[in-house]
Amino acid sequence: MKKIVISLGGSILIPSVEKNRIRQYVPVLAEIARGHQLFVVVGGGGEARRYIEAVRALAIDEGTADEIGILVTRLNATVLVAAMGDAVYPKVAESHAEAKKFAEHKKCVVMGGITPGQTTDAVAAVLAERVRADVFINVTSVDGIYSADPKKDPSATRYDYLTPRQLLEIVGKDQLTAGLNTVLDVIAARVVERSGIPLVVLDGTDPENLRLAVMEGKYRGSVVAAKKVRPLPL
Ligand code: UTP
């Protein structure tokens, strides 16, 4: 069975606890999990950012703010596990080793963050490397990787395809602070380069985009790979 690792941004799945897209994502993830070994890494979303801001206002250090962000990612992951019922392994993995162990049950595995100083994109990139995934998908709020942040720079252009080196040049300029929201963190980009696993960046505002991409290979997004490939459908 082909292996897929998805980094499902919290800003997509749970922008806030009241306005979440869990109901819409459950059938899509369950359908993908029927034909593939699926791993889903869930981000912290708006709730993580709210906690991190509150923690910072108390002059608490960034590493502790990260730990609190991790707790929120795991909370979000727990809600997704509960909502997916029998389609997933019933516990949130708390390490890559645990995720690999849970996958022996042939069910979809869900996890959140694991260690301060990074984001769930890095967790997912390393997981993709460790399970030898066929593809790594980053589901985010933009339809691919742009030459600059399209929300701030209207002249930014979108790449259909770029090499890991080009990706590193784009994301290398970003700062590292708790709760920072960029298309992909620099650690994830480095791991993508060394693992050689193709990365697809998609807009997940509508979960149908993910379904069409994985099941039918239809997507508008960016592919990051050393050679020009179409990694989907598998
Ligand atoms: P993410 O930044 O991964 O979630 O984690 P997100 O913001 O919802 O993802 P996107 O932006 O939609 O893709 C939230 C915060 O939790 C901490 C960081 O502070 C991060 O900004 N975190 C998460 C860690 O420190 N380590 C981890 O392994 C994961």
Residues whose N, C-alpha, C, O or C-beta is under 5 A from the ligand:
A	BS01	UTP	G9 G10 S11 I12 G43 G44 G45 A48 A65 D66 E67 G69 I70 G113 I114 T115 P116 G117 Q118 T119 T120 D121 V123 T177 A178 G179 L180 N181 T182
